[in-house]
Amino acid sequence: GCDGSVMLDNTPILLSEKEAVPNKRSVRGFELIDRIKFSLEEACPQTVSCADTLVMISRDSVHLVSSTPFFFSYNPAKTKPFTRPMALSSKLLMR
């Protein structure tokens, strides 16, 4: 999910990271994230990536919970793909 690929659904040619076993027990809130992504896509068609969406949601969540502005440096050009096989084999996700 570090690049937003965790938001992708399964397709006939893609087994998504979302369905990987380690994510089944840890990642939640896809319905809300999908609604936010849909709204962003309506306002800015084919402009906002899944990774961008997660960054904005994370930023706003930190602010809502802590009342502290959250600033970060973000460069979508440096986003690297994270695939289901990587999620399945990642020991970090199992901890």
Secondary structure as UniProt FT lines:
FT   TURN            2..3
FT   HELIX           5..7
FT   TURN            12..13
FT   HELIX           17..19
FT   HELIX           21..24
FT   TURN            25..26
FT   HELIX           30..43
FT   TURN            45..47
FT   HELIX           50..66
FT   HELIX           76..78
FT   HELIX           84..89
FT   HELIX           91..94
//
